[in-house]
Amino acid sequence: MRVFLIELHFSSISPTLPLTSHLRTSRTAFGNHSMIASRDIQHLAPLLVAPLLVALAATSTALGGGTLGPTWYSIAALSPAASGGAMLLLSDGTVMCKVQTGPAGGEGNGWVRLRPNAQGSYIAGTWSTLASMGQTRYYFSSQVLKDGRVYVAGGEYGTGLANAEVYNPLTNAWTPTPAPGGNVSDANSEMLPDGRVLQALVAGTLRTNVIYNPVTNLYSPGPSCLGIHNESAWVKLRDSSILMVDRHAFTSERYRPTTNTWTADANVPVALYDDFGFETGGAVLLPDGRAIHLGATGNTAYYTPPLSGNVGSWVAGPSLPAGQGTPDAPLAMMHNGKILCATAPIPVSGAVFSTPTSFYELDTNTNSFTQVGAPTGGFTVNEVSYAWTFLCLPDGGVMCARLGSTRYWIYYTGGGLGPLAAGKPTISSVTREASGAYRLLGTQFNGISQGASYGDDWQMNTNYPIVRLTSALNANVHYCRTFDWSSTGVQTGSARVSTLMTVPSSVPYGVYSLFVTANGIASDARPFLYARPNCAADIDFDGLVGGGDLALLLAGWLTNGGPAGLGDLDGSGLIDGGDLALMLGSWGVCPP
Protein backbone atom coordinates (compact mmCIF):
# COMPACT_ATOMS: atom_id res chain seq x y z
CA MET A 1 0.00 0.00 0.00
CA ARG A 2 1.32 3.41 -0.92
CA VAL A 3 1.00 6.27 1.54
CA PHE A 4 1.93 9.86 0.78
CA LEU A 5 3.99 11.80 3.26
CA ILE A 6 3.12 15.47 3.48
CA GLU A 7 6.18 17.42 4.52
CA LEU A 8 5.57 20.98 5.63
CA HIS A 9 8.07 23.64 6.66
CA PHE A 10 6.09 25.84 9.06
CA SER A 11 8.77 28.42 9.59
CA SER A 12 8.33 29.64 6.04
CA ILE A 13 4.52 29.51 5.76
CA SER A 14 2.73 32.74 5.05
CA PRO A 15 -1.06 32.93 5.22
CA THR A 16 -0.98 35.49 2.40
CA LEU A 17 0.67 33.06 -0.10
CA PRO A 18 -0.96 30.06 -1.76
CA LEU A 19 -0.58 27.06 0.50
CA THR A 20 0.38 24.82 -2.41
CA SER A 21 3.69 26.65 -2.67
CA HIS A 22 4.65 25.28 0.74
CA LEU A 23 3.72 21.64 0.16
CA ARG A 24 5.61 18.75 -1.41
CA THR A 25 4.81 15.06 -1.28
CA SER A 26 6.87 11.88 -1.36
CA ARG A 27 6.13 8.19 -1.09
CA THR A 28 6.83 6.27 2.10
CA ALA A 29 6.05 2.86 3.52
CA PHE A 30 6.07 4.10 7.08
CA GLY A 31 2.35 4.96 7.33
CA ASN A 32 0.54 8.23 7.83
CA HIS A 33 2.44 10.95 9.55
CA SER A 34 3.28 14.60 9.25
CA MET A 35 6.67 16.15 9.74
CA ILE A 36 6.20 19.09 12.10
CA ALA A 37 9.03 21.09 13.60
CA SER A 38 9.51 20.66 17.35
CA ARG A 39 9.06 24.36 17.93
CA ASP A 40 5.65 24.16 16.23
CA ILE A 41 4.61 21.18 18.34
CA GLN A 42 5.56 23.11 21.46
CA HIS A 43 3.51 26.09 20.29
CA LEU A 44 0.50 23.94 19.43
CA ALA A 45 0.66 21.52 22.36
CA PRO A 46 -2.25 23.02 24.29
CA LEU A 47 -4.49 22.68 21.25
CA LEU A 48 -3.32 19.18 20.35
CA VAL A 49 -4.26 17.90 23.79
CA ALA A 50 -7.57 19.75 23.89
CA PRO A 51 -9.63 16.66 22.99
CA LEU A 52 -7.92 14.76 25.78
CA LEU A 53 -8.76 17.51 28.23
CA VAL A 54 -12.37 17.40 27.11
CA ALA A 55 -12.46 13.66 27.73
CA LEU A 56 -10.97 14.18 31.16
CA ALA A 57 -13.52 16.91 31.92
CA ALA A 58 -16.31 14.53 30.96
CA THR A 59 -15.29 12.15 33.72
CA SER A 60 -14.51 14.75 36.35
CA THR A 61 -16.84 15.85 39.09
CA ALA A 62 -19.15 18.68 38.11
CA LEU A 63 -18.88 22.00 39.89
CA GLY A 64 -20.29 21.84 43.39
CA GLY A 65 -21.86 18.45 43.77
CA GLY A 66 -20.98 18.25 47.43
CA THR A 67 -17.25 18.79 46.96
CA LEU A 68 -17.60 21.51 49.60
CA GLY A 69 -19.38 21.04 52.89
CA PRO A 70 -21.44 20.12 54.65
CA THR A 71 -21.30 23.68 55.87
CA TRP A 72 -22.00 27.32 55.16
CA TYR A 73 -19.58 29.50 53.26
CA SER A 74 -19.73 33.30 53.29
CA ILE A 75 -19.62 34.90 49.88
CA ALA A 76 -16.31 36.73 50.06
CA ALA A 77 -17.52 40.11 48.85
CA LEU A 78 -20.28 42.02 50.58
CA SER A 79 -23.29 43.05 48.53
CA PRO A 80 -23.37 46.74 47.53
CA ALA A 81 -26.60 47.08 49.54
CA ALA A 82 -28.58 45.26 52.22
CA SER A 83 -30.78 42.33 51.20
CA GLY A 84 -34.42 43.02 50.43
CA GLY A 85 -35.34 39.33 50.44
CA ALA A 86 -35.85 38.11 46.86
CA MET A 87 -33.19 36.18 44.94
CA LEU A 88 -33.64 34.98 41.36
CA LEU A 89 -31.35 32.84 39.22
CA LEU A 90 -31.12 34.42 35.78
CA SER A 91 -30.82 32.09 32.81
CA ASP A 92 -27.18 33.16 32.28
CA GLY A 93 -26.14 31.71 35.65
CA THR A 94 -25.95 35.03 37.50
CA VAL A 95 -28.03 35.77 40.60
CA MET A 96 -30.32 38.79 40.81
CA CYS A 97 -30.95 40.01 44.38
CA LYS A 98 -33.49 42.55 45.62
CA VAL A 99 -31.87 45.14 47.90
CA GLN A 100 -33.02 47.92 50.18
CA THR A 101 -32.06 50.92 48.09
CA GLY A 102 -34.15 53.70 46.64
CA PRO A 103 -37.35 55.22 48.03
CA ALA A 104 -39.20 53.98 51.11
CA GLY A 105 -36.19 52.49 52.86
CA GLY A 106 -36.76 48.77 53.48
CA GLU A 107 -39.17 48.33 50.59
CA GLY A 108 -36.85 49.96 48.06
CA ASN A 109 -36.66 49.31 44.33
CA GLY A 110 -33.01 48.30 43.90
CA TRP A 111 -31.39 45.15 42.57
CA VAL A 112 -27.83 43.84 42.44
CA ARG A 113 -26.30 40.90 40.62
CA LEU A 114 -23.78 38.25 41.71
CA ARG A 115 -21.59 36.82 38.95
CA PRO A 116 -19.40 33.74 39.58
CA ASN A 117 -15.67 34.13 39.00
CA ALA A 118 -13.65 32.66 36.14
CA GLN A 119 -13.46 29.30 37.92
CA GLY A 120 -17.24 29.18 38.36
CA SER A 121 -17.17 29.99 42.07
CA TYR A 122 -20.11 31.90 43.51
CA ILE A 123 -18.28 32.18 46.82
CA ALA A 124 -15.59 34.23 45.05
CA GLY A 125 -18.08 35.98 42.79
CA THR A 126 -18.39 39.71 42.17
CA TRP A 127 -21.32 42.08 42.64
CA SER A 128 -22.67 44.77 40.35
CA THR A 129 -25.65 47.11 40.55
CA LEU A 130 -28.63 46.67 38.22
CA ALA A 131 -31.31 49.10 37.13
CA SER A 132 -33.98 49.91 39.71
CA MET A 133 -37.64 49.00 39.37
CA GLY A 134 -40.20 51.65 38.67
CA GLN A 135 -42.04 50.83 41.93
CA THR A 136 -40.93 49.93 45.44
CA ARG A 137 -41.80 46.40 46.54
CA TYR A 138 -41.31 44.07 49.47
CA TYR A 139 -42.87 40.58 49.51
CA PHE A 140 -44.02 40.18 45.93
CA SER A 141 -44.57 37.65 43.15
CA SER A 142 -41.70 36.82 40.80
CA GLN A 143 -40.98 34.45 37.92
CA VAL A 144 -38.16 33.99 35.39
CA LEU A 145 -39.92 33.82 32.02
CA LYS A 146 -39.18 31.41 29.17
CA ASP A 147 -37.38 34.13 27.22
CA GLY A 148 -35.07 34.88 30.17
CA ARG A 149 -36.80 38.08 31.27
CA VAL A 150 -38.02 38.53 34.86
CA TYR A 151 -41.61 39.19 35.92
CA VAL A 152 -42.41 40.82 39.28
CA ALA A 153 -45.83 41.86 40.57
CA GLY A 154 -47.34 43.38 43.67
CA GLY A 155 -45.74 44.02 47.00
CA GLU A 156 -47.20 43.69 50.47
CA TYR A 157 -45.27 46.86 51.27
CA GLY A 158 -44.27 49.68 48.93
CA THR A 159 -45.88 51.38 45.96
CA GLY A 160 -46.16 48.22 43.82
CA LEU A 161 -49.25 46.75 45.52
CA ALA A 162 -51.45 46.60 42.40
CA ASN A 163 -49.01 46.73 39.48
CA ALA A 164 -46.27 44.70 37.81
CA GLU A 165 -43.21 45.13 35.63
CA VAL A 166 -40.77 43.05 33.57
CA TYR A 167 -36.95 43.21 33.62
CA ASN A 168 -34.88 42.52 30.51
CA PRO A 169 -31.34 41.38 31.42
CA LEU A 170 -30.13 42.13 27.88
CA THR A 171 -30.98 45.81 28.15
CA ASN A 172 -30.86 46.18 31.95
CA ALA A 173 -34.23 47.90 31.83
CA TRP A 174 -37.63 47.54 33.50
CA THR A 175 -40.93 47.90 31.60
CA PRO A 176 -44.29 48.22 33.36
CA THR A 177 -47.12 45.85 32.45
CA PRO A 178 -50.78 46.83 32.35
CA ALA A 179 -52.45 46.71 35.77
CA PRO A 180 -53.29 43.12 36.82
CA GLY A 181 -56.79 44.22 37.83
CA GLY A 182 -56.49 44.09 41.60
CA ASN A 183 -54.10 44.03 44.52
CA VAL A 184 -51.34 41.46 44.11
CA SER A 185 -49.65 42.21 47.42
CA ASP A 186 -47.63 39.13 48.47
CA ALA A 187 -49.58 36.65 46.32
CA ASN A 188 -48.49 33.39 44.73
CA SER A 189 -47.62 33.00 41.07
CA GLU A 190 -46.67 30.05 38.89
CA MET A 191 -45.40 29.43 35.36
CA LEU A 192 -47.83 27.62 33.05
CA PRO A 193 -46.72 25.14 30.35
CA ASP A 194 -47.22 27.68 27.55
CA GLY A 195 -45.06 30.32 29.24
CA ARG A 196 -47.86 32.42 30.70
CA VAL A 197 -47.99 33.24 34.42
CA LEU A 198 -50.85 32.27 36.74
CA GLN A 199 -51.05 35.21 39.15
CA ALA A 200 -53.06 35.23 42.37
CA LEU A 201 -54.72 38.43 43.55
CA VAL A 202 -54.98 39.35 47.22
CA ALA A 203 -58.31 41.09 46.83
CA GLY A 204 -62.02 40.48 47.38
CA THR A 205 -62.66 36.85 48.27
CA LEU A 206 -58.91 36.03 48.27
CA ARG A 207 -59.66 33.36 45.67
CA THR A 208 -59.30 35.23 42.38
CA ASN A 209 -56.51 34.83 39.83
CA VAL A 210 -55.43 36.37 36.55
CA ILE A 211 -53.14 35.07 33.80
CA TYR A 212 -50.33 37.21 32.42
CA ASN A 213 -49.16 36.66 28.84
CA PRO A 214 -45.56 37.93 28.43
CA VAL A 215 -45.77 37.76 24.63
CA THR A 216 -48.76 40.10 24.36
CA ASN A 217 -48.05 41.90 27.66
CA LEU A 218 -51.69 41.49 28.65
CA TYR A 219 -53.64 40.03 31.57
CA SER A 220 -56.76 37.91 31.19
CA PRO A 221 -59.14 36.52 33.83
CA GLY A 222 -58.11 33.24 35.41
CA PRO A 223 -60.16 30.62 37.27
CA SER A 224 -60.89 31.26 40.94
CA CYS A 225 -59.68 28.90 43.63
CA LEU A 226 -62.21 26.93 45.66
CA GLY A 227 -60.66 28.03 48.95
CA ILE A 228 -58.56 31.00 50.05
CA HIS A 229 -55.15 31.05 48.38
CA ASN A 230 -53.68 33.88 50.45
CA GLU A 231 -50.76 32.62 52.63
CA SER A 232 -50.73 29.24 50.84
CA ALA A 233 -47.76 27.52 49.22
CA TRP A 234 -48.13 26.39 45.61
CA VAL A 235 -46.13 23.43 44.28
CA LYS A 236 -45.94 22.13 40.71
CA LEU A 237 -46.40 18.39 40.18
CA ARG A 238 -45.17 16.06 37.42
CA ASP A 239 -48.25 16.69 35.27
CA SER A 240 -47.74 20.48 35.60
CA SER A 241 -50.80 20.76 37.82
CA ILE A 242 -50.44 23.09 40.81
CA LEU A 243 -51.22 21.84 44.31
CA MET A 244 -52.17 23.97 47.30
CA VAL A 245 -53.72 23.56 50.74
CA ASP A 246 -56.47 26.12 51.35
CA ARG A 247 -55.69 28.73 53.98
CA HIS A 248 -56.36 27.66 57.58
CA ALA A 249 -58.18 24.56 56.35
CA PHE A 250 -57.71 20.84 55.81
CA THR A 251 -58.94 20.96 52.21
CA SER A 252 -56.62 20.94 49.21
CA GLU A 253 -57.06 21.60 45.51
CA ARG A 254 -55.19 21.51 42.23
CA TYR A 255 -55.06 23.77 39.21
CA ARG A 256 -55.09 21.85 35.92
CA PRO A 257 -53.61 23.73 32.95
CA THR A 258 -55.31 21.41 30.47
CA THR A 259 -58.76 22.51 31.63
CA ASN A 260 -57.87 25.87 33.21
CA THR A 261 -59.77 24.91 36.37
CA TRP A 262 -59.17 24.36 40.07
CA THR A 263 -60.60 21.06 41.33
CA ALA A 264 -61.02 19.71 44.84
CA ASP A 265 -58.50 17.16 46.06
CA ALA A 266 -58.16 15.05 49.22
CA ASN A 267 -58.19 16.42 52.77
CA VAL A 268 -54.96 16.91 54.69
CA PRO A 269 -54.77 14.84 57.92
CA VAL A 270 -52.89 17.45 59.97
CA ALA A 271 -53.08 21.22 60.42
CA LEU A 272 -50.40 23.13 58.50
CA TYR A 273 -51.58 26.69 59.25
CA ASP A 274 -51.26 28.16 62.73
CA ASP A 275 -54.35 29.61 64.44
CA PHE A 276 -52.94 33.09 65.01
CA GLY A 277 -51.30 34.36 61.82
CA PHE A 278 -52.61 31.69 59.42
CA GLU A 279 -49.02 31.16 58.33
CA THR A 280 -47.43 28.09 56.81
CA GLY A 281 -44.10 27.10 55.27
CA GLY A 282 -42.86 26.00 51.87
CA ALA A 283 -43.68 22.99 49.73
CA VAL A 284 -41.61 21.05 47.22
CA LEU A 285 -41.92 18.14 44.82
CA LEU A 286 -39.92 15.08 45.89
CA PRO A 287 -37.86 12.86 43.56
CA ASP A 288 -40.43 10.05 43.84
CA GLY A 289 -43.25 12.27 42.58
CA ARG A 290 -44.82 13.03 45.95
CA ALA A 291 -44.93 16.53 47.39
CA ILE A 292 -44.23 17.61 50.96
CA HIS A 293 -45.66 20.66 52.73
CA LEU A 294 -44.08 22.05 55.91
CA GLY A 295 -46.39 23.75 58.36
CA ALA A 296 -46.10 26.59 60.85
CA THR A 297 -47.64 24.16 63.36
CA GLY A 298 -44.65 21.83 63.31
CA ASN A 299 -46.61 19.33 61.21
CA THR A 300 -45.67 18.17 57.74
CA ALA A 301 -47.73 16.30 55.16
CA TYR A 302 -46.99 14.19 52.10
CA TYR A 303 -49.20 14.29 49.01
CA THR A 304 -49.27 11.41 46.50
CA PRO A 305 -50.79 12.23 43.09
CA PRO A 306 -53.46 9.84 41.77
CA LEU A 307 -52.51 7.15 39.29
CA SER A 308 -55.90 7.78 37.71
CA GLY A 309 -58.79 10.09 38.47
CA ASN A 310 -58.69 13.52 40.03
CA VAL A 311 -58.01 12.93 43.73
CA GLY A 312 -54.70 12.00 45.30
CA SER A 313 -53.97 11.17 48.92
CA TRP A 314 -52.35 12.79 51.95
CA VAL A 315 -50.53 11.29 54.90
CA ALA A 316 -48.88 12.96 57.86
CA GLY A 317 -45.14 13.43 57.58
CA PRO A 318 -42.52 13.72 60.31
CA SER A 319 -43.03 16.41 62.93
CA LEU A 320 -40.42 19.12 63.15
CA PRO A 321 -38.21 18.67 66.23
CA ALA A 322 -37.88 20.77 69.37
CA GLY A 323 -41.13 22.71 69.10
CA GLN A 324 -40.16 24.12 65.72
CA GLY A 325 -42.45 25.24 62.89
CA THR A 326 -42.12 27.09 59.61
CA PRO A 327 -44.10 30.35 59.82
CA ASP A 328 -43.01 32.03 56.58
CA ALA A 329 -39.74 30.14 56.33
CA PRO A 330 -37.64 29.01 53.36
CA LEU A 331 -36.73 25.52 52.22
CA ALA A 332 -34.72 24.19 49.28
CA MET A 333 -34.45 20.80 47.61
CA MET A 334 -30.72 20.10 47.41
CA HIS A 335 -29.04 18.20 44.61
CA ASN A 336 -28.90 15.02 46.72
CA GLY A 337 -32.66 14.98 47.36
CA LYS A 338 -32.50 16.21 50.95
CA ILE A 339 -34.30 19.39 51.97
CA LEU A 340 -32.58 22.30 53.68
CA CYS A 341 -35.10 24.20 55.80
CA ALA A 342 -35.17 27.11 58.22
CA THR A 343 -37.43 26.82 61.28
CA ALA A 344 -38.59 28.93 64.20
CA PRO A 345 -40.73 28.39 67.31
CA ILE A 346 -44.35 27.38 66.62
CA PRO A 347 -46.59 30.49 66.66
CA VAL A 348 -48.60 31.22 69.78
CA SER A 349 -51.09 33.96 70.64
CA GLY A 350 -49.34 37.31 70.50
CA ALA A 351 -46.14 35.83 69.04
CA VAL A 352 -46.63 34.53 65.51
CA PHE A 353 -43.01 35.21 64.61
CA SER A 354 -40.49 34.37 67.32
CA THR A 355 -36.75 33.87 67.50
CA PRO A 356 -34.37 32.14 67.11
CA THR A 357 -34.13 30.58 63.64
CA SER A 358 -32.67 27.08 63.36
CA PHE A 359 -31.59 25.12 60.29
CA TYR A 360 -32.16 21.46 59.46
CA GLU A 361 -31.67 18.92 56.72
CA LEU A 362 -34.77 16.77 56.15
CA ASP A 363 -34.27 13.29 54.72
CA THR A 364 -37.65 12.19 53.39
CA ASN A 365 -36.37 8.65 52.85
CA THR A 366 -35.92 8.21 56.61
CA ASN A 367 -38.38 10.89 57.77
CA SER A 368 -35.63 12.41 59.88
CA PHE A 369 -34.48 15.96 60.62
CA THR A 370 -30.80 16.65 61.31
CA GLN A 371 -29.87 20.04 62.71
CA VAL A 372 -27.06 21.84 60.89
CA GLY A 373 -25.12 24.92 61.78
CA ALA A 374 -26.41 28.43 61.16
CA PRO A 375 -24.90 30.64 58.44
CA THR A 376 -23.55 33.04 61.05
CA GLY A 377 -22.04 30.31 63.24
CA GLY A 378 -23.46 28.24 66.08
CA PHE A 379 -26.77 26.43 65.65
CA THR A 380 -29.27 29.28 65.87
CA VAL A 381 -29.58 32.92 64.88
CA ASN A 382 -31.47 35.47 66.95
CA GLU A 383 -33.66 36.32 63.98
CA VAL A 384 -37.21 35.50 62.82
CA SER A 385 -37.59 32.86 60.12
CA TYR A 386 -39.28 35.18 57.60
CA ALA A 387 -36.03 37.15 57.30
CA TRP A 388 -34.34 34.32 55.37
CA THR A 389 -34.59 33.22 51.74
CA PHE A 390 -32.93 30.38 49.82
CA LEU A 391 -32.01 29.88 46.16
CA CYS A 392 -30.67 26.76 44.42
CA LEU A 393 -27.46 27.44 42.46
CA PRO A 394 -26.16 25.64 39.35
CA ASP A 395 -23.10 24.34 41.24
CA GLY A 396 -25.18 22.39 43.79
CA GLY A 397 -25.10 25.00 46.54
CA VAL A 398 -28.01 26.77 48.21
CA MET A 399 -27.59 30.53 48.42
CA CYS A 400 -28.97 32.22 51.52
CA ALA A 401 -29.99 35.84 52.13
CA ARG A 402 -30.79 37.51 55.44
CA LEU A 403 -33.09 40.50 55.36
CA GLY A 404 -31.15 43.72 55.98
CA SER A 405 -27.70 42.13 55.67
CA THR A 406 -25.04 42.78 53.04
CA ARG A 407 -23.58 39.33 53.76
CA TYR A 408 -24.79 36.35 51.72
CA TRP A 409 -23.96 32.68 52.30
CA ILE A 410 -23.94 29.41 50.37
CA TYR A 411 -24.66 26.00 51.89
CA TYR A 412 -23.05 22.90 50.44
CA THR A 413 -24.34 19.61 51.74
CA GLY A 414 -22.23 16.53 52.42
CA GLY A 415 -22.96 13.17 53.94
CA GLY A 416 -21.43 11.23 51.07
CA LEU A 417 -24.48 11.67 48.84
CA GLY A 418 -23.85 13.05 45.39
CA PRO A 419 -26.32 14.52 42.93
CA LEU A 420 -29.38 12.35 42.32
CA ALA A 421 -29.02 10.27 39.17
CA ALA A 422 -32.78 10.57 38.65
CA GLY A 423 -32.39 14.32 38.19
CA LYS A 424 -29.49 14.21 35.75
CA PRO A 425 -30.08 16.01 32.44
CA THR A 426 -28.93 14.36 29.22
CA ILE A 427 -27.82 16.13 26.03
CA SER A 428 -28.59 14.44 22.73
CA SER A 429 -27.53 17.18 20.32
CA VAL A 430 -26.16 20.73 20.08
CA THR A 431 -26.64 22.52 16.76
CA ARG A 432 -25.96 26.05 15.64
CA GLU A 433 -28.87 27.94 14.10
CA ALA A 434 -28.83 30.69 11.49
CA SER A 435 -29.39 33.29 14.24
CA GLY A 436 -26.09 32.32 15.86
CA ALA A 437 -27.82 30.72 18.83
CA TYR A 438 -27.38 27.04 19.62
CA ARG A 439 -30.26 24.63 20.06
CA LEU A 440 -29.81 21.92 22.68
CA LEU A 441 -31.97 18.81 22.68
CA GLY A 442 -32.12 16.27 25.48
CA THR A 443 -34.02 15.22 28.57
CA GLN A 444 -34.53 16.46 32.14
CA PHE A 445 -33.50 20.06 31.41
CA ASN A 446 -36.04 21.26 34.02
CA GLY A 447 -34.92 19.19 36.99
CA ILE A 448 -36.94 17.12 39.43
CA SER A 449 -38.27 19.98 41.57
CA GLN A 450 -38.73 23.73 41.38
CA GLY A 451 -35.77 24.19 43.73
CA ALA A 452 -36.49 26.49 46.66
CA SER A 453 -39.81 27.48 48.25
CA TYR A 454 -41.05 29.88 50.90
CA GLY A 455 -44.81 30.15 50.74
CA ASP A 456 -46.82 32.93 49.19
CA ASP A 457 -44.40 35.81 49.88
CA TRP A 458 -41.58 34.81 47.54
CA GLN A 459 -41.13 32.59 44.49
CA MET A 460 -37.57 31.61 43.57
CA ASN A 461 -38.11 28.68 41.20
CA THR A 462 -35.13 27.37 39.22
CA ASN A 463 -36.65 24.56 37.13
CA TYR A 464 -35.06 25.64 33.86
CA PRO A 465 -31.79 24.78 32.07
CA ILE A 466 -28.53 26.54 32.88
CA VAL A 467 -25.63 25.93 30.46
CA ARG A 468 -22.02 25.99 31.57
CA LEU A 469 -18.86 25.78 29.44
CA THR A 470 -15.53 24.63 30.90
CA SER A 471 -12.45 25.42 28.83
CA ALA A 472 -10.24 22.52 27.83
CA LEU A 473 -7.29 24.91 27.72
CA ASN A 474 -7.37 26.48 31.18
CA ALA A 475 -10.48 25.08 32.94
CA ASN A 476 -12.11 28.51 33.06
CA VAL A 477 -15.88 28.43 33.41
CA HIS A 478 -18.33 30.44 31.33
CA TYR A 479 -22.11 30.48 31.69
CA CYS A 480 -24.27 30.88 28.60
CA ARG A 481 -27.70 32.48 28.39
CA THR A 482 -30.61 30.08 27.81
CA PHE A 483 -34.04 31.05 26.54
CA ASP A 484 -37.08 29.69 24.71
CA TRP A 485 -37.19 26.58 26.89
CA SER A 486 -39.63 24.05 25.49
CA SER A 487 -40.81 23.10 28.98
CA THR A 488 -41.58 24.83 32.26
CA GLY A 489 -42.40 21.52 33.94
CA VAL A 490 -40.65 19.29 36.44
CA GLN A 491 -39.66 15.62 36.29
CA THR A 492 -40.16 15.48 32.55
CA GLY A 493 -38.50 12.05 32.42
CA SER A 494 -37.70 10.71 28.97
CA ALA A 495 -39.69 13.40 27.15
CA ARG A 496 -37.58 15.29 24.64
CA VAL A 497 -37.00 18.91 25.69
CA SER A 498 -35.00 21.75 24.22
CA THR A 499 -33.56 25.17 24.86
CA LEU A 500 -31.76 27.83 22.91
CA MET A 501 -28.52 29.27 24.21
CA THR A 502 -26.18 32.08 23.23
CA VAL A 503 -22.49 32.20 24.08
CA PRO A 504 -21.34 35.51 25.63
CA SER A 505 -19.15 37.65 23.41
CA SER A 506 -16.44 37.52 26.09
CA VAL A 507 -15.94 33.76 25.64
CA PRO A 508 -12.81 32.92 23.59
CA TYR A 509 -13.13 30.55 20.65
CA GLY A 510 -11.89 27.11 21.58
CA VAL A 511 -12.70 23.62 22.79
CA TYR A 512 -15.00 23.26 25.79
CA SER A 513 -16.95 20.80 27.87
CA LEU A 514 -20.62 21.76 27.84
CA PHE A 515 -22.92 20.94 30.78
CA VAL A 516 -26.63 21.46 31.26
CA THR A 517 -27.60 21.85 34.90
CA ALA A 518 -31.00 21.94 36.57
CA ASN A 519 -31.21 22.79 40.27
CA GLY A 520 -27.55 21.96 40.80
CA ILE A 521 -27.59 18.58 39.02
CA ALA A 522 -25.31 18.56 35.98
CA SER A 523 -25.40 16.46 32.83
CA ASP A 524 -22.39 14.56 31.63
CA ALA A 525 -19.96 16.79 29.75
CA ARG A 526 -20.51 17.13 26.03
CA PRO A 527 -17.54 18.25 23.92
CA PHE A 528 -18.30 21.61 22.35
CA LEU A 529 -16.23 23.24 19.63
CA TYR A 530 -16.83 27.00 19.73
CA ALA A 531 -15.46 28.30 16.44
CA ARG A 532 -15.95 31.40 14.34
CA PRO A 533 -19.13 30.76 12.38
CA ASN A 534 -17.63 32.20 9.17
CA CYS A 535 -14.18 30.67 9.60
CA ALA A 536 -14.56 27.06 10.73
CA ALA A 537 -11.11 26.12 9.44
CA ASP A 538 -9.48 28.34 12.06
CA ILE A 539 -9.11 25.45 14.48
CA ASP A 540 -6.33 27.05 16.51
CA PHE A 541 -8.62 30.06 17.01
CA ASP A 542 -6.05 32.75 16.23
CA GLY A 543 -8.12 34.64 13.66
CA LEU A 544 -6.50 33.25 10.51
CA VAL A 545 -6.25 29.94 8.68
CA GLY A 546 -2.58 29.10 8.48
CA GLY A 547 0.15 26.70 9.42
CA GLY A 548 -1.04 26.14 12.94
CA ASP A 549 -4.43 25.00 11.72
CA LEU A 550 -2.91 22.71 9.13
CA ALA A 551 -0.66 21.16 11.77
CA LEU A 552 -3.68 20.36 13.88
CA LEU A 553 -5.56 18.89 10.95
CA LEU A 554 -2.64 16.67 9.95
CA ALA A 555 -2.06 15.57 13.53
CA GLY A 556 -5.60 14.23 13.52
CA TRP A 557 -5.46 12.75 10.00
CA LEU A 558 -7.81 9.79 9.51
CA THR A 559 -9.24 10.21 13.00
CA ASN A 560 -12.52 11.78 14.06
CA GLY A 561 -10.74 14.77 15.60
CA GLY A 562 -11.36 13.70 19.17
CA PRO A 563 -14.54 14.25 21.19
CA ALA A 564 -15.00 17.79 19.86
CA GLY A 565 -14.34 16.84 16.23
CA LEU A 566 -11.46 19.31 15.95
CA GLY A 567 -10.47 19.37 12.27
CA ASP A 568 -13.47 17.47 10.95
CA LEU A 569 -14.62 20.46 8.96
CA ASP A 570 -17.12 18.67 6.75
CA GLY A 571 -18.69 16.74 9.63
CA SER A 572 -18.07 13.37 8.00
CA GLY A 573 -16.63 11.84 11.16
CA LEU A 574 -13.19 11.49 9.61
CA ILE A 575 -10.43 14.00 8.96
CA ASP A 576 -9.41 13.41 5.37
CA GLY A 577 -9.00 15.07 2.00
CA GLY A 578 -12.37 16.72 2.14
CA ASP A 579 -11.37 18.62 5.26
CA LEU A 580 -7.98 19.49 3.78
CA ALA A 581 -9.69 20.93 0.73
CA LEU A 582 -11.97 23.06 2.90
CA MET A 583 -8.99 24.36 4.83
CA LEU A 584 -7.05 25.20 1.70
CA GLY A 585 -10.07 27.04 0.37
CA SER A 586 -10.23 29.13 3.54
CA TRP A 587 -6.53 29.93 3.72
CA GLY A 588 -5.73 33.39 5.03
CA VAL A 589 -7.17 35.91 7.45
CA CYS A 590 -10.65 35.11 8.70
CA PRO A 591 -13.38 37.44 7.47
CA PRO A 592 -14.84 39.82 10.07
Secondary structure, 3 states (H helix, E strand, C coil): CCEEEEEECHHHCCCCCCHHHHEEEEEECCCCCEECCHHHHHHHHHHHCHHHHHHHHHHCCCCCCCCCCCEEEECCCCCCCCEEEEEEECCCCCEEEEECCCCCCCCCCEEEEEECCCCCCCCCCEEEECCCCCCCCECCEEEECCCCCEEEECCCECCCCCCEEEEECCCCEEEECCCCCCCCCCCCEEECCCCCEEEECCCCCCCCEEEEECCCCEEEECCCCCCCCCCCCCEECCCCCEEEECCCCCCEEEEECCCCEEEECCCCCCCCCCCCCCCEEEEEECCCCCEEEEECCCCEEEEECCCCCCCCEEEECCCCCCCEECCCCCEEECCCCCEEEEEEECCECCECCCCCEEEEEEECCCCEEEEECCCCCCCEECCCHHHEEEEECCCCCEEEEECCCCCEEEEECCCCCCCCHHHCCEEEEEEECCCCCEEEEEECCCCCCCEEECCCCCCCECCCCEEEEEECCCCCEEEEEEECCCCCCCCCCCCCEEEEEECCCCCCCEEEEEEEEECCEECCCEEEEECCCCCCCCCCCCCEECHHHHHHHHHCCCCCCCCCCCCCCCCCCCCCHHHHHHHHHCCEECCC
